[in-house]
Amino acid sequence: PGNRLYRESIFSFLYNHDRQVESCDDDIIWSPDRGYRGKNVFKSSPWRIRGGGYGQDAQFTLNLNVIDFDDTCFFGSHGFEVILHSPAELPTLSHPSTYVHADRSTTIKIVPEIKTTKKELRKWNPKLRGCFFDDERPLQYFQYYTEKNCDLECERNATLYHCGCVPFFHPRTRDTPVCGNEKYNCYIESIAKSIDPDSSSYHDCNCLPACF
């Protein structure tokens, strides 16, 4: 995704991201907890729109090579799955998404929900406060703490523990085995355990929303 932070700014040094995510040498001018460095920065990653009205929106042209698709698998439908996510997070199926058909003009309206945390609450216990500040909950594979990033690491750890491998789309080190098709059922079961409130794996996650 063009609007995501570059790999050196989203992943920690542990993550093996070689040849998986394209990078760039541009300065990063945004962070989840502090926002943009200045009000007039529009060209660096992540991209910024000038407003929320008509004519100030972001427009994308998506090219699709239909000869690469098999109608048996896609039921005759050609298009894109558009996933909305924070620039500091990897796109996952747990994020809001919508399907965009080919050969159509589609308008997507985004209504953000913004929650801010008063500085006086920093001295509170995170569990009483109900959220983590970025420096209170370091993650193993991501530089920025978000609840989604924490959940993804939890899924990764649960899968590695139960299956001895991790899916190719999860963060990993070079020596971590990648799960094949034969481990699919094990992966699904491990994810179910990680999100089950009655499971010990769920409590090990310790994932709260991020404080902003």
C-alpha positions in Angstrom: 0.0 0.0 0.0 1.4 3.4 -1.0 0.3 5.1 2.2 2.0 2.8 4.6 5.2 3.7 6.5 8.4 2.4 4.9 9.7 -0.9 6.3 12.5 0.6 8.5 9.9 2.8 10.2 7.2 0.2 10.9 9.2 -3.0 11.8 11.8 -3.5 14.5 15.3 -4.8 13.6 14.2 -8.4 14.3 11.8 -8.6 11.5 13.0 -10.3 8.3 11.5 -8.0 5.7 14.0 -8.4 2.9 12.3 -8.5 -0.5 8.9 -8.4 1.2 8.2 -4.7 1.5 9.6 -2.0 -0.8 11.5 0.8 0.9 12.4 4.4 0.3 14.9 6.9 1.6 12.4 9.7 2.3 12.2 11.1 5.8 9.3 9.8 7.9 7.3 12.8 9.0 4.5 11.0 10.9 4.0 8.8 14.0 0.8 7.4 15.5 1.0 9.2 18.8 2.4 12.6 17.6 0.9 12.9 14.1 2.6 15.0 11.5 5.7 17.1 12.2 4.2 20.1 10.4 1.0 21.3 8.9 2.3 21.8 5.4 3.8 18.4 4.7 2.0 16.7 1.8 4.5 14.8 -0.3 6.3 12.5 2.1 5.0 9.2 3.4 2.3 8.7 4.7 0.4 10.9 2.2 -1.8 13.6 3.5 -4.9 15.1 2.0 -5.6 18.8 2.3 -9.2 18.4 3.6 -12.3 16.3 3.8 -14.5 17.9 1.2 -15.2 17.3 -2.5 -12.1 18.0 -4.6 -9.8 17.4 -1.7 -10.1 13.7 -1.6 -7.6 11.1 -2.7 -8.1 9.4 -6.1 -6.6 6.1 -7.2 -6.6 4.3 -10.5 -6.3 0.5 -10.1 -5.1 -1.6 -13.0 -6.2 -5.2 -13.2 -4.9 -7.8 -15.6 -7.9 -10.0 -16.0 -6.1 -12.7 -17.9 -4.3 -13.6 -14.7 -7.6 -14.7 -13.1 -9.5 -18.0 -13.2 -13.3 -17.6 -13.2 -13.5 -20.9 -11.5 -11.8 -19.5 -8.4 -13.2 -15.9 -8.5 -16.8 -16.8 -9.7 -16.6 -14.4 -12.6 -15.9 -11.4 -10.4 -12.9 -9.2 -11.0 -11.8 -6.5 -8.7 -9.9 -5.5 -5.6 -10.2 -5.9 -1.8 -9.5 -2.5 -0.3 -8.4 -2.6 3.3 -8.3 0.6 5.5 -5.6 0.6 8.1 -3.2 2.8 10.0 0.1 3.6 8.2 1.8 2.0 11.2 0.0 -1.3 10.8 0.0 -4.1 8.3 -3.3 -4.7 6.4 -5.2 -7.6 7.8 -8.6 -9.1 7.4 -9.5 -7.7 10.8 -9.3 -4.1 9.4 -12.4 -2.5 7.8 -12.5 -3.4 4.1 -14.6 -3.1 1.0 -14.7 -4.7 -2.4 -14.1 -2.6 -5.5 -15.3 -4.0 -8.8 -13.3 -3.7 -12.0 -14.5 -1.3 -14.7 -16.4 0.8 -12.2 -15.9 4.2 -10.4 -16.3 3.7 -6.7 -16.5 6.3 -3.9 -15.5 5.3 -0.4 -16.5 7.6 2.5 -14.3 7.3 5.6 -15.7 8.6 8.9 -12.8 8.5 11.5 -13.3 8.1 15.2 -10.8 10.0 17.2 -10.1 9.4 20.9 -7.4 11.3 22.8 -5.9 10.6 26.2 -5.2 13.4 28.7 -1.5 13.7 29.8 -2.6 13.5 33.4 -3.7 9.8 32.8 -0.1 8.7 32.0 0.6 8.1 35.7 -2.4 5.7 35.9 -1.9 1.9 35.6 -2.6 1.0 31.9 -5.2 -1.6 32.8 -7.1 1.1 34.8 -6.6 3.6 32.0 -7.6 1.1 29.4 -4.8 1.8 26.9 -1.1 1.7 26.4 1.2 4.7 25.5 3.7 3.8 22.9 6.6 3.4 25.4 4.7 1.3 27.8 4.2 -1.8 25.8 7.2 -2.6 23.5 6.5 -5.0 20.7 9.0 -7.6 19.4 8.5 -7.0 15.7 7.0 -3.5 15.4 8.4 -0.1 16.3 5.0 1.4 17.0 2.5 -0.1 19.5 -1.1 -0.4 18.3 -3.7 -2.9 19.3 -3.7 -4.4 15.8 0.1 -4.9 15.8 -0.1 -6.4 19.3 -2.8 -8.8 18.1 -0.7 -9.8 15.1 2.3 -10.6 17.3 0.0 -12.6 19.5 -1.3 -14.6 16.6 2.3 -15.2 15.4 3.4 -16.4 18.9 0.4 -18.6 19.3 0.9 -20.2 15.9 4.6 -20.8 16.5 3.9 -22.4 19.9 1.1 -24.7 18.7 2.2 -25.4 15.1 6.0 -24.9 15.1 5.8 -22.4 12.3 4.2 -19.1 11.3 2.3 -18.1 8.2 4.2 -16.2 5.5 2.3 -13.0 6.1 3.2 -12.9 9.8 6.4 -11.1 11.1 9.2 -13.5 11.7 13.0 -13.9 12.0 15.1 -15.6 9.3 15.3 -18.9 11.2 11.5 -19.2 11.9 9.8 -22.0 9.8 7.0 -20.8 7.5 3.8 -22.8 7.6 2.7 -24.7 4.5 -0.8 -25.9 3.5 -0.6 -28.9 5.7 -0.5 -26.6 8.8 -3.6 -24.6 7.8 -6.0 -26.3 10.3 -3.4 -26.0 13.1 -3.1 -22.3 12.3 -6.8 -21.7 12.4 -7.0 -23.6 15.8 -4.2 -21.6 17.2 -5.8 -18.3 16.2 -9.1 -19.4 17.8 -7.2 -20.1 21.1 -5.5 -16.7 21.0 -8.8 -14.8 20.8 -10.7 -17.0 23.2 -11.2 -15.2 26.6 -11.2 -18.6 28.4 -7.8 -19.6 26.9 -4.5 -18.9 28.6 -3.1 -17.8 25.2 -5.6 -15.0 25.2 -4.5 -13.6 28.5 -0.8 -13.8 27.4 -1.5 -11.3 24.7 -2.0 -8.3 26.9 -3.3 -6.1 24.0 -5.1 -2.9 24.9 -6.0 0.0 22.6 -3.2 2.6 22.1 -3.3 5.9 23.9 -3.2 9.0 21.8 
